[in-house]
Amino acid sequence: MRTSLNEIKAIDDHVLGQTAPDEALLFEARLIINPELKYQVMWHKQTLGLVQQYGRNNLKAEIESVHQKLFSQPEHEGFRQKIMRLFHKR
């Protein structure tokens, strides 16, 4: 069965807590009477978690890349020294 875009939007809003209270109550009722919807919500949550983890990993890699450039390339020596002075024990 193919899920409509409206259904995906409703699931996304529910999972992210972006539904109005009356709509949230209606969605909860739909979850009780529709086991397939409950299954779709479970997969949607898992997908959002994976996307979030992927984003975190990419951000960490980008930060590490910048760190390596700033603390290893000679043209950034002045910046490196300023940072080291900030964290030098007195």
C-alpha positions as a Markdown table, in Angstrom:
| # | Residue | x | y | z |
|---|---|---|---|---|
| 1 | Met | 0.0 | 0.0 | 0.0 |
| 2 | Arg | 1.4 | 3.4 | -1.0 |
| 3 | Thr | 1.3 | 6.1 | 1.7 |
| 4 | Ser | 0.0 | 9.5 | 0.5 |
| 5 | Leu | 1.9 | 12.6 | 1.1 |
| 6 | Asn | -0.9 | 13.9 | 3.4 |
| 7 | Glu | -0.5 | 10.7 | 5.5 |
| 8 | Ile | 3.3 | 11.2 | 5.7 |
| 9 | Lys | 2.8 | 14.9 | 6.7 |
| 10 | Ala | 0.3 | 13.8 | 9.4 |
| 11 | Ile | 2.7 | 11.2 | 10.7 |
| 12 | Asp | 5.6 | 13.6 | 10.7 |
| 13 | Asp | 3.6 | 16.3 | 12.5 |
| 14 | His | 2.5 | 13.8 | 15.1 |
| 15 | Val | 6.0 | 12.4 | 15.7 |
| 16 | Leu | 7.5 | 15.9 | 16.0 |
| 17 | Gly | 4.7 | 17.1 | 18.3 |
| 18 | Gln | 3.5 | 19.7 | 15.8 |
| 19 | Thr | -0.2 | 18.8 | 15.7 |
| 20 | Ala | -3.0 | 20.8 | 17.4 |
| 21 | Pro | -4.4 | 19.1 | 20.5 |
| 22 | Asp | -7.7 | 18.1 | 18.7 |
| 23 | Glu | -5.8 | 16.7 | 15.7 |
| 24 | Ala | -3.4 | 14.9 | 18.0 |
| 25 | Leu | -6.3 | 13.2 | 19.8 |
| 26 | Leu | -7.8 | 12.2 | 16.5 |
| 27 | Phe | -4.5 | 10.8 | 15.3 |
| 28 | Glu | -4.1 | 8.8 | 18.5 |
| 29 | Ala | -7.5 | 7.3 | 17.9 |
| 30 | Arg | -6.5 | 6.4 | 14.4 |
| 31 | Leu | -3.4 | 4.7 | 15.8 |
| 32 | Ile | -5.6 | 2.5 | 18.0 |
| 33 | Ile | -7.9 | 1.3 | 15.2 |
| 34 | Asn | -5.3 | 1.1 | 12.4 |
| 35 | Pro | -2.4 | -1.2 | 13.1 |
| 36 | Glu | -0.8 | -0.3 | 9.8 |
| 37 | Leu | -0.6 | 3.3 | 10.8 |
| 38 | Lys | 1.1 | 2.4 | 14.1 |
| 39 | Tyr | 3.7 | 0.4 | 12.0 |
| 40 | Gln | 4.2 | 3.4 | 9.7 |
| 41 | Val | 4.7 | 5.7 | 12.7 |
| 42 | Met | 7.3 | 3.3 | 14.1 |
| 43 | Trp | 9.3 | 3.3 | 10.8 |
| 44 | His | 9.0 | 7.1 | 10.5 |
| 45 | Lys | 10.5 | 7.5 | 14.0 |
| 46 | Gln | 13.3 | 5.2 | 13.1 |
| 47 | Thr | 14.0 | 7.0 | 9.8 |
| 48 | Leu | 14.1 | 10.4 | 11.6 |
| 49 | Gly | 16.5 | 9.0 | 14.1 |
| 50 | Leu | 18.8 | 7.7 | 11.3 |
| 51 | Val | 18.6 | 11.1 | 9.5 |
| 52 | Gln | 19.5 | 12.9 | 12.7 |
| 53 | Gln | 22.4 | 10.6 | 13.4 |
| 54 | Tyr | 23.7 | 11.0 | 9.8 |
| 55 | Gly | 23.5 | 14.8 | 10.2 |
| 56 | Arg | 25.5 | 14.6 | 13.5 |
| 57 | Asn | 28.1 | 12.4 | 12.0 |
| 58 | Asn | 28.5 | 14.8 | 9.0 |
| 59 | Leu | 28.8 | 17.8 | 11.4 |
| 60 | Lys | 31.4 | 16.0 | 13.5 |
| 61 | Ala | 33.4 | 15.2 | 10.4 |
| 62 | Glu | 33.2 | 18.8 | 9.2 |
| 63 | Ile | 34.3 | 20.1 | 12.6 |
| 64 | Glu | 37.2 | 17.7 | 12.7 |
| 65 | Ser | 38.3 | 18.8 | 9.2 |
| 66 | Val | 38.3 | 22.5 | 10.2 |
| 67 | His | 40.2 | 21.6 | 13.3 |
| 68 | Gln | 42.8 | 19.7 | 11.4 |
| 69 | Lys | 43.2 | 22.7 | 8.9 |
| 70 | Leu | 43.5 | 25.3 | 11.7 |
| 71 | Phe | 45.9 | 23.4 | 13.9 |
| 72 | Ser | 48.2 | 21.8 | 11.2 |
| 73 | Gln | 48.6 | 24.3 | 8.3 |
| 74 | Pro | 51.3 | 26.9 | 8.7 |
| 75 | Glu | 49.2 | 29.8 | 7.5 |
| 76 | His | 47.1 | 29.5 | 10.6 |
| 77 | Glu | 50.0 | 29.7 | 13.1 |
| 78 | Gly | 48.8 | 33.1 | 14.5 |
| 79 | Phe | 45.3 | 31.8 | 15.1 |
| 80 | Arg | 46.7 | 28.6 | 16.7 |
| 81 | Gln | 48.9 | 30.6 | 19.1 |
| 82 | Lys | 46.0 | 32.9 | 20.1 |
| 83 | Ile | 43.9 | 29.8 | 20.9 |
| 84 | Met | 46.7 | 28.2 | 22.8 |
| 85 | Arg | 47.2 | 31.3 | 24.9 |
| 86 | Leu | 43.5 | 31.4 | 25.8 |
| 87 | Phe | 43.7 | 27.9 | 27.2 |
| 88 | His | 47.2 | 28.1 | 28.7 |
| 89 | Lys | 47.3 | 27.5 | 32.5 |
| 90 | Arg | 48.4 | 30.5 | 34.4 |
